[in-house]
């Protein structure tokens, strides 16, 4: 890809500047790799890779599946019935994790006295969300392991245990009380661990590093420069990554510090974690779902799956795929291949298309699984790159910010109360209908992708690089726009940013 082609892609995002050399190099390498290894099923992603890397390589997300870590919650419908002994909540499942094997120092104390606004993690399947703090309360929803819940700070004691008032997702439809268990073993507090990112300028060659905010300021190397996308597991103990090989791409897993790296799939890409720790990726024959590296099964797809993301309840998988009625044998009949967002049940049934035909890019689920936010590119340059929200059950997409230009995918906070949208003017926080918003971080060169910290107390975002300045700088800020601070070397460029969740015991 030549410099003029890169400038054209940048102009499609309404970012009128010279491309950062490190970014151009990464973009060229990723597209070259895709071109060398593309199978017929993967052909649409030459287009998608170019568009998505403008968002994801500069800043973000993802994120495994190339995307940033998604909120982990649950659907309130069709919940399994627990046993008769599970009056208030079940015992945590035997597979429930405790502390990560390589935990980072959290930003704040693991035992705060006031939990208002904090995030809780469900340790086992079958935990009940009830209408009142009692086992006699009506069941609002039956939760699954990995669900995230925002706390109001209200705690009541009943039936011999503490009950926490929580909310799930945007709006107020999923609110209620959950029990912590007699030993506080049914819930965990979500803390913020280390931040990991690809650093260009941290040495002679680009490396993937990690740093603990407010703790040890020294960068620790996690991996060499072969990672194309990565994400932490829900408990923060493991990283799944797509890596470049001489033959194409593979999926590997490793400890949070980069040790014990092992390959789980060849000719594979776009790994994505489910809330309960299953791992999915795209193989040559479709989407592969694996439990703890075993029991892998393939969900066949005829639409060229890519950019996977599990629904918050773990029952569905969303992906970007080609939307081309005139494509034959996986190859385009002519020109560029339109793309769309699809959703399929985790068992491979009930495939449906939510958007398109258009040029859809990165996306994210709302915490209650009811909506999907995404970006849409106009390769003609007549319209800016725009952000939309579409019902996950199907419906007409709604444009955000009145159709103004965006530079990254919209991201809901872990409790669903707010949404972040990166724009050329800065980072916008939406707290309501999705049109007007508050800029919490301004940037003369514009902001790249943004992600919430696992606790929801901080936001990571990237300030775009300029021709006569440093590359993409990594910053963090409070959701209200206070306490901005630079994270990482000022003269380095940060990409592929992820934030490690750390699960702590309740006070």
C-alpha positions in Angstrom: 0.0 0.0 0.0 1.5 3.4 -1.1 1.5 6.6 1.0 -1.2 8.2 -1.2 -3.5 5.2 -0.6 -3.0 5.5 3.1 -3.7 9.3 2.9 -6.9 8.4 1.1 -8.0 6.1 3.8 -7.2 8.7 6.4 -9.3 11.3 4.5 -12.2 8.9 4.6 -12.0 9.3 8.4 -11.8 13.1 8.0 -8.3 13.1 9.5 -6.4 15.4 7.2 -2.8 14.8 8.0 0.2 12.8 7.0 0.1 9.2 8.2 2.4 8.3 11.1 5.3 6.2 9.8 4.9 3.5 12.4 1.2 3.3 11.7 1.8 3.1 8.0 4.3 0.3 8.5 1.9 -1.7 10.7 -0.9 -1.2 8.2 1.2 -2.3 5.3 2.4 -5.4 7.1 -1.1 -6.5 8.1 -2.5 -6.0 4.7 0.4 -7.8 3.0 0.0 -10.7 5.4 -3.7 -10.9 4.7 -3.1 -10.8 0.9 -0.5 -13.6 1.1 -2.6 -16.0 3.2 -6.2 -15.2 2.1 -8.5 -18.2 1.5 -11.7 -17.7 -0.4 -13.6 -17.5 2.8 -11.4 -14.7 4.0 -11.4 -12.6 0.9 -13.6 -9.7 2.1 -11.2 -8.8 4.8 -8.7 -7.1 2.6 -11.2 -4.3 2.6 -12.1 -4.6 6.2 -8.5 -4.8 7.4 -7.7 -1.5 5.8 -10.7 0.3 7.3 -10.6 -1.4 10.7 -6.8 -0.9 11.2 -7.4 2.9 11.0 -9.3 2.4 14.3 -7.8 -0.6 16.0 -4.1 -0.4 15.2 -3.9 3.2 16.2 -5.6 2.8 19.5 -7.8 0.2 20.6 -9.5 -2.3 21.1 -9.7 -5.3 20.5 -9.2 -6.5 19.7 -9.2 -10.1 20.1 -11.6 -10.4 17.9 -9.5 -7.5 17.2 -11.6 -5.6 19.6 -11.3 -4.1 23.1 -12.6 -6.1 25.9 -16.4 -6.2 25.9 -18.7 -5.8 28.9 -19.7 -9.1 30.4 -23.3 -9.5 31.3 -26.3 -11.7 30.7 -29.6 -11.9 28.9 -32.7 -11.9 31.2 -34.7 -14.3 29.0 -34.8 -18.1 28.9 -32.7 -18.6 32.0 -32.0 -22.1 33.3 -33.8 -23.1 36.5 -31.4 -23.8 39.4 -31.9 -26.7 41.8 -34.5 -26.5 44.6 -31.7 -25.8 47.1 -30.7 -22.6 45.3 -33.2 -20.4 47.1 -31.2 -17.2 46.9 -28.3 -18.0 44.6 -26.3 -21.1 43.6 -23.0 -22.1 44.8 -20.4 -20.8 42.4 -19.6 -23.2 39.5 -16.6 -25.4 40.0 -15.0 -23.7 37.0 -15.2 -20.3 38.6 -11.8 -18.5 38.7 -10.3 -16.6 41.6 -7.3 -14.3 41.4 -5.5 -14.3 38.0 -2.3 -16.3 38.0 -0.4 -13.1 37.2 -2.3 -10.4 38.8 -1.2 -6.8 38.5 -1.4 -4.3 41.3 -4.9 -2.8 41.2 -5.4 1.0 41.0 -7.3 1.2 44.3 -7.8 -0.9 47.4 -9.4 -4.3 46.8 -11.7 -3.6 49.8 -13.3 -0.1 49.4 -15.7 0.9 52.1 -18.1 2.4 49.6 -19.0 0.3 46.5 -21.2 2.9 44.8 -20.4 2.9 41.1 -18.2 -0.2 41.3 -18.5 -3.3 39.1 -19.3 -6.8 40.4 -18.5 -10.1 38.7 -20.8 -13.2 39.0 -18.7 -16.2 40.0 -21.2 -18.9 39.1 -24.1 -19.7 36.7 -27.6 -19.4 38.1 -27.1 -16.4 40.4 -30.5 -14.7 40.8 -31.3 -11.0 40.3 -34.3 -10.4 42.5 -36.7 -7.6 43.0 -35.9 -7.2 46.7 -33.0 -8.2 49.0 -34.5 -11.5 50.0 -34.8 -15.1 48.7 -38.5 -14.4 48.6 -38.2 -11.6 46.1 -39.4 -12.1 42.5 -36.7 -13.3 40.1 -35.9 -10.5 37.6 -33.2 -12.5 35.8 -31.1 -15.6 36.2 -27.4 -14.7 35.6 -24.5 -16.6 34.2 -20.9 -16.6 35.2 -19.0 -13.6 34.0 -21.9 -11.1 34.2 -20.9 -7.6 35.2 -23.2 -5.5 37.4 -22.9 -1.9 38.4 -23.5 -1.3 42.1 -25.6 1.5 43.6 -23.8 1.3 47.0 -26.9 0.0 48.8 -26.3 -3.2 50.8 -28.8 -5.1 52.9 -28.5 -8.2 55.1 -31.1 -10.9 54.8 -31.3 -14.7 54.8 -27.9 -14.7 56.5 -26.0 -13.0 53.7 -25.4 -9.5 52.2 -27.4 -8.4 49.2 -26.2 -5.7 46.8 -28.4 -3.5 44.7 -27.2 -3.5 41.1 -28.0 -2.5 37.5 -27.3 -4.2 34.2 -27.1 -2.4 30.9 -28.5 0.9 29.6 -31.8 2.2 31.1 -33.4 0.8 34.2 -35.0 -2.4 32.9 -32.5 -4.8 34.6 -32.2 -3.6 38.2 -32.5 -5.6 41.4 -30.6 -7.3 44.2 -28.0 -10.1 44.2 -26.7 -12.1 47.1 -23.0 -12.4 47.9 -23.3 -15.8 49.5 -22.7 -16.7 53.2 -18.9 -16.3 52.6 -19.0 -13.6 49.9 -18.0 -16.2 47.4 -20.7 -15.7 44.8 -19.5 -12.3 43.7 -16.1 -10.7 43.0 -15.1 -7.0 42.8 -13.6 -6.0 39.4 -10.4 -4.0 39.8 -8.1 -2.5 37.2 -4.8 -4.3 36.5 -2.0 -3.7 34.1 -2.4 -1.9 30.7 -0.8 -3.7 27.8 -0.1 -2.2 24.4 2.1 -2.4 21.3 4.8 0.2 21.7 6.7 1.7 18.8 9.6 3.7 20.2 10.1 1.7 23.4 13.3 0.2 21.9 15.0 -0.6 18.6 12.0 -2.6 17.5 8.3 -2.5 18.3 7.4 -4.6 21.2 4.2 -5.5 23.2 4.6 -4.2 26.7 2.6 -3.8 30.0 2.6 -1.2 32.7 0.7 -0.8 36.0 -0.9 2.6 36.3 0.1 4.5 39.5 2.4 1.6 40.4 5.6 0.5 38.8 6.2 2.9 35.9 8.7 0.6 34.2 7.5 -1.1 31.0 7.7 -4.9 31.0 7.9 -6.7 27.7 5.1 -9.2 27.1 5.8 -10.4 23.6 7.7 -9.6 20.4 6.3 -7.8 17.5 4.2 -10.6 15.9 0.9 -10.0 17.6 -1.9 -8.7 15.3 -4.6 -8.5 17.9 -5.0 -9.6 21.6 -7.3 -9.6 24.6 -7.4 -10.7 28.2 -9.7 -13.4 29.5 -12.6 -12.3 31.7 -10.6 -13.2 34.9 -7.5 -11.5 33.6 -5.3 -14.5 33.9 -4.8 -15.3 30.2 -4.2 -13.5 26.9 -5.4 -14.8 23.6 -3.7 -13.4 20.5 -3.7 -13.6 16.8 0.0 -13.9 15.7 1.8 -13.7 12.3 3.6 -16.8 11.2 5.6 -17.7 8.0 2.5 -19.5 6.7 -0.2 -17.1 7.7 -1.8 -16.5 11.1 -2.3 -18.6 14.2 -4.2 -18.2 17.5 -2.1 -18.6 20.7 -2.8 -18.2 24.4 -0.3 -17.1 27.1 -0.2 -16.0 30.7 -0.9 -12.4 31.5 2.8 -11.7 31.6 3.5 -13.4 28.3 4.9 -16.6 29.7 3.8 -20.2 28.8 2.9 -19.2 25.2 1.2 -22.1 23.3 -0.6 -22.4 20.0 -4.2 -23.5 20.0 -5.1 -23.1 16.3 -3.3 -22.7 13.0 -4.7 -21.0 9.9 -6.9 -19.1 12.4 -7.5 -15.5 13.4 -9.7 -13.1 15.5 -9.8 -14.9 18.8 -12.6 -13.8 21.2 -13.4 -14.7 24.8 -16.9 -15.5 26.1 -17.9 -14.2 29.5 -17.5 -17.7 31.0 -14.0 -18.3 29.5 -14.7 -20.1 26.2 -12.6 -19.1 23.3 -13.8 -18.7 19.7 -11.8 -17.9 16.6 -12.2 -17.9 12.8 -10.8 -21.0 11.0 -10.9 -22.0 7.4 -14.3 -23.6 7.7 -16.0 -21.1 9.9 -16.2 -20.0 13.5 -14.6 -22.4 16.0 -15.7 -22.6 19.7 -13.4 -24.2 22.2 -13.6 -24.8 26.0 -10.2 -24.6 27.7 -8.4 -25.5 24.5 -10.4 -28.7 24.0 -13.8 -29.8 22.8 -13.5 -27.6 19.7 -16.4 -27.5 17.4 -16.9 -25.5 14.2 -19.9 -23.4 13.3 -20.0 -23.3 9.6 -20.7 -20.0 7.9 -21.2 -19.0 4.3 -20.7 -15.3 4.8 -17.0 -15.1 5.6 -16.9 -14.6 9.4 -14.4 -12.2 11.0 -14.1 -9.8 13.9 -15.9 -12.0 16.5 -17.5 -10.8 19.7 -19.6 -12.9 22.1 -22.9 -11.5 23.4 -22.8 -10.6 27.1 -24.8 -13.8 28.0 -22.6 -16.1 26.0 -25.4 -17.4 23.9 -24.7 -15.6 20.6 -21.7 -14.5 18.5 -21.7 -11.4 16.4 -19.3 -10.9 13.5 -18.6 -8.8 10.5 -18.9 -10.8 7.2 -19.2 -10.1 3.5 -22.6 -9.0 2.2 -22.3 -9.7 -1.5 -25.1 -11.3 -3.4 -23.0 -11.3 -6.6 -20.0 -13.1 -5.1 -19.3 -16.6 -6.4 -17.2 -19.2 -4.6 -16.2 -16.6 -2.0 -14.7 -14.2 -4.5 -16.1 -10.8 -5.5 -17.7 -10.4 -8.8 -16.2 -7.0 -9.2 -14.8 -4.1 -7.1 -15.0 -3.9 -3.3 -17.0 -6.3 -1.2 -19.7 -4.8 1.0 -19.8 -6.0 4.6 -22.5 -6.4 7.3 -22.9 -7.4 10.9 -24.3 -10.8 11.5 -25.4 -12.6 14.7 -25.5 -16.4 15.1 -26.4 -18.6 18.1 -23.4 -20.2 19.8 -24.5 -23.6 18.5 -24.5 -22.4 14.9 -28.2 -21.9 14.5 -30.4 -18.9 13.8 -28.0 -16.9 11.6 -29.4 -13.5 10.9 -28.1 -10.3 9.3 -28.5 -7.0 11.2 -27.0 -4.4 8.8 -25.9 -3.8 5.3 -25.2 -4.0 2.5 -22.6 -1.3 3.4 -19.1 -1.2 4.7 -19.4 -2.0 8.4 -16.4 -2.1 10.7 -15.6 -2.5 14.4 -18.5 -3.0 16.8 -19.4 -3.7 20.5 -22.3 -5.1 22.4 -24.3 -3.2 25.0 -24.0 -4.7 28.5 -27.6 -6.1 28.4 -27.1 -7.7 25.0 -29.9 -5.7 23.5 -27.9 -3.5 21.1 -24.8 -3.4 19.0 -22.8 -0.3 18.3 -20.7 -0.1 15.2 -18.9 2.1 12.7 -19.8 2.4 9.0 -17.3 3.6 6.3 -18.1 5.4 3.1 -15.2 4.6 0.8 -16.4 7.2 -1.7 -15.5 9.9 0.7 -18.9 11.6 0.3 -19.9 10.9 3.9 -17.7 10.7 7.0 -17.2 7.5 9.0 -20.3 7.4 11.2 -21.3 5.5 14.4 -24.6 3.6 14.7 -26.5 1.5 17.2 -28.7 -1.4 16.0 -31.0 -3.7 18.0 -29.5 -7.1 18.4 -32.8 -8.7 17.7 -33.0 -6.8 14.3 -34.3 -3.4 13.4 -33.3 -0.1 11.8 -29.8 1.2 12.8 -29.8 4.6 14.5 -27.0 7.0 13.7 -25.2 8.6 16.7 -24.1 12.2 17.1 -26.4 13.3 14.3 -24.2 11.6 11.7 -21.0 13.5 12.6 -17.6 12.0 11.9 -16.2 9.5 14.3 -12.7 7.9 14.6 -13.5 4.8 16.7 -16.2 2.4 17.6 -18.8 3.4 20.3 -18.2 1.6 23.7 -20.6 1.2 26.6 -19.4 1.5 30.1 -19.4 -1.8 32.1 -22.6 -0.8 33.9 -24.2 0.6 30.7 -24.8 4.1 32.1 -22.6 5.9 29.5 -21.2 5.4 26.0 -17.9 6.7 24.6 -17.5 7.8 21.0 -14.0 8.9 19.7 -14.3 11.9 17.2 -11.8 14.2 15.3 -12.5 16.8 18.0 -12.0 14.7 21.0 -13.6 11.9 23.1 -17.4 12.3 23.5 -19.3 10.7 26.4 -23.0 10.1 25.8 -25.3 9.6 28.7 -28.7 9.7 27.0 -30.3 9.3 23.6 -27.1 9.2 21.7 -27.1 12.6 19.9 -25.6 15.5 21.8 -22.7 14.6 24.2 -20.0 15.9 26.4 -16.4 16.1 25.2 -14.3 14.7 28.1 -10.9 14.9 26.3 -10.0 17.3 23.5 -7.2 16.6 21.1 -6.0 18.9 18.3 -5.2 16.0 16.1 -8.3 14.0 17.1 -8.7 10.9 19.3 -8.4 7.3 18.2 -10.1 4.3 19.8 -11.1 4.4 23.5 -11.8 1.7 26.1 -13.2 1.7 29.6 -11.1 0.3 32.4 -12.6 -3.0 33.8 -13.8 -1.2 36.9 -15.4 1.6 34.8 -13.4 4.2 36.8 -11.1 5.2 34.0 -11.0 5.6 30.2 -8.0 4.8 28.0 -7.8 6.7 24.7 -5.3 7.6 22.0 -4.3 11.1 20.8 -3.6 10.8 17.1 0.0 11.5 15.9 1.0 14.3 13.6 3.7 14.6 10.9 5.9 16.9 13.1 5.1 15.4 16.5 5.1 12.0 18.3 3.0 9.1 17.2 -0.3 8.0 18.8 0.0 8.8 22.5 -1.8 6.8 25.1 -3.7 8.8 27.7 -6.1 8.0 30.6 -8.8 10.1 32.1 -11.7 9.9 34.5 -15.1 9.5 32.8 -16.0 13.0 33.8 -12.9 14.4 32.1 -10.8 15.0 35.2 -7.3 13.8 36.1 -6.0 13.3 32.5 -2.5 11.8 32.4 -0.1 10.4 29.9 0.5 6.6 30.1 3.7 5.4 28.6 6.7 7.2 27.0 5.8 10.6 25.6 7.9 10.0 22.5 6.5 6.5 21.7 3.5 5.4 19.8 0.9 3.1 21.4 -1.5 0.7 19.6 -3.5 -2.4 20.3 -4.3 -1.3 23.9 -6.0 -3.7 26.3 -6.6 -3.4 30.1 -6.3 -6.4 32.4 -9.3 -7.1 34.8 -8.4 -8.3 38.3 -11.0 -10.0 40.4 -10.8 -9.2 44.1 -12.8 -10.4 47.1 -15.7 -8.3 48.5 -15.0 -6.4 51.7 
